[in-house]
Amino acid sequence: MKLHYKKIIICLLIGYINCGQLAAQNNEVNWLSFNQLEDSLAIKPKKVFIHFYADWCGLCHTMDQKTYKNSNVINTLSKDYYVVKMNIETTDKITFGGTTYENENAKKINSIHQIPLLMASRKNKSFSLPAIVILDENFTATARYFQYLDAKQLLKTIQ
């Protein structure tokens, strides 16, 4: 029974990976959740691109409408990265790497989930958006950006 279960999971993960290729053909980024990311990394290690946003972030929406619609950006992200998009104000409990993370201040205005606080905070600076974190195949941060990036700027960082 366990072997059958593992085969199903592998097939689903291959589907996620293939969805990235299909999304590139359909001119859209195939955003993953952290749960999907963990499963995908277990099957095939790959660089990770994480975009943290909030519904109130105007520059985040502009990146969605312009930067992430650029075909070169879509193709590069789909080919070379697992791409994750996370709302920093989510109230979801997310288990990743055996640890459960949550938004401890979810009932407060402009609360921030633990994952973006851990991955995209800067020493002696307040948290700001848009925030992008790029990780290598070993899940080690190689770059962090805390600004709007147009397609040309983003391509320089991910190529």
N, C-alpha and C positions, 0 to 999 in steps of 0.2 A: 504494500500500500504506500509506503514512504517513497519508493522509487517512482511510482505513478505520480505522486504529488510533486516531486522534484521535476519530472518531465513537464508537467503543466506549468510550473513556475518558469522554467527555462523557455518554454514556448511563448509565454506572456512577455518575458523580458526581451526575447528576440523581436517580438512584435513592437515593443517600445523603441528598440534600436532602429528597426526598419521604419517606424513612424517618423523618426527624425529625417530619414532620407526622403520619405514621401512628403513631409512638411516642407522640405527645401524645394521640392518640385512644385508645391502649391504656393510658394512665396510666403511662407510664415514660419516663425520659430516654433519648434516643438518644445514648449516649456514642460518641465517635469516637476513633480513634488519632491520633497525630501525622501519620502518613502520609496518612490520610484527610483530616485537617485541611488539610494543604498542598495536596492536590488540590482540595478544596472551595474554599479561598481563591483558588486560581488561576481558578476558574470564576466565583465570586461573592463578593466581599469582604463580610465581615460581622463583627460583634463576636465575640469569643471568650471563653469561660468555661472555665477549667481548674481541675479539682479534683485535687489531689495527695493521695494516701493511702498507707497501708501496711496490710498484713494484721493487724498487731498493734495498730492504732489504734482504740480503742473508740469515740471520738467520731466517727471517719470512718464506722464501721459504723452508728452511730446516725443520722447524716445520711443514709446510704443508705436506712435503714428508715423514717425519718420525713420529713426535709426534702425529699428528692428523690422522695418519693411524693405530695407535695402537688400537686393538679391545677393550681393557679395557678402554682406554680413550674415544673412541667412545660410548661405552655402558654407561659409567658414565655420560658423557655430555648429551647424549640423554635422559637418565632417569631422571636426577636431575636438568637440566638447560635448559633455552633457550639460544642458542649460536648465537652470532652475530659476523660477520667479517666485518671490515670496512677499506677501503683504506683511509688513512689519507689525501691523496691529491685529493680526489674526489671533483668535482665542483658542485655536486648535492646539491640542497636546500632540507633539511630534516626537516620536521615538526614532532616534538615529544613533547608530553605533552603540546600541545597548543602553542609552541614556534617554530619558524622557525630558523634553523641554516644553516650557509653556510661557504664556504671557502672564507674569505674576501680578501685573497692575492692570489687567484687562478692564476693570470697571472704571478706570481713570481716563481722562481725555488724553489723547496722543500717547497711549501706552505703546511700549515696544516689546516684542516677543524676545525671549532669551537668545534664540539663534542669531538674529541680526546683531544683538548686543555683543555676543561673543565674537562674531566673525567680522563685524564692520564698525566697531568702535575705535576711536582714536584717543590716545592719551592727551589729556588736558584740552580736549575739544568736544563740543556737544555733538550728538549724533545728527547726521545730516543726510539728506536724500537728493538725488538718487545715489545709491551706493552699489558698487559693483565689486565683487570679490572673485578673483581668478585663482584657481588651485591647480596644482600639478597632479599627475597620476597617483601620487602618494597622499593626496588630500592635504598638501601643505600649501598655504597661501603664498603666491608668487607676486601678486599685485592687488592693490585696492584703489578704487577711484571713487571720489565723492563729489561728482559734478556731472552735468549734462555732457554727453559725448555724442557728436554727430557720427554719421556712418564712417566718414574718413578717419576721424580720430579713433573710433572703436576698432576699425580694421587694423590700425597701426598697433593696437594693444593685443590683438588676438592672433595676428599672423606670425 
